[in-house]
Amino acid sequence: MKTAYEMEIAGLKRSLPLCRVTDDLYIAAFIMFGDVEITTACAKELLSRAPEFDVMLTAEAKGIPLICEMARQAGTNKYIVARKGPKLYMKDIVTVKVNSITTDHQQELSIDASDAAFMKNKRVLIVDDVISTGESLAALEKLVNHVDGIISGRMAVLAEGEAADRSDIIYLEKLPLFHPDGSIME
């Protein structure tokens, strides 16, 4: 039985551990945390394909190192993170609900009034590490639309499963889904 999926991402080879989602479905876990080399390479490659934007937005937490590096490489000092629930320092909070394949419960994504004001009438590039079901992406789109931002694009390092068939997502590589024995689902 295979326990990992080997792939090349932004010119770098990585081994992604297979993780059980259900009895019949496994996914390959792509974790950028702690991997400066892959984060830097993916940020550079995504920026080379990015449409024009004024600000970038991601969901907490796995997209944070990526969006930070993309902002650094783009020469901007501002990006926005939709938090997994309101924080004490946030004022006039805008919140949407989301169900993610990698989380076993419904979550909230929240931004505060200053981030909402910053996105108003601006071209917002939505960035994430992996797009799978599209639930997190839809929640981020709701946030942008609610604050009168303009979605300029949707980007991810990997598009998992059916997400790779979407024409509205820019991504670097397709990530398959897996059977319990580690074989790829067709």
Secondary structure, DSSP 4 states (H G I P E B T S, - for coil): ---EEEEEETTEEEEEEEEEEETTEEEE----TT-HHHHHHHHHHHHHHPPP-SEEEEETTTTHHHHHHHHHHHT-S--EEEBSS--TT--S-EEEEE--TT-SS-EEEEE-HHHHHHHTTSEEEEEEEEESSSHHHHHHHHHHHHTT-EEEEEEEEEEEGGGGG-TT-EEEEEE--B-TTSPBP-
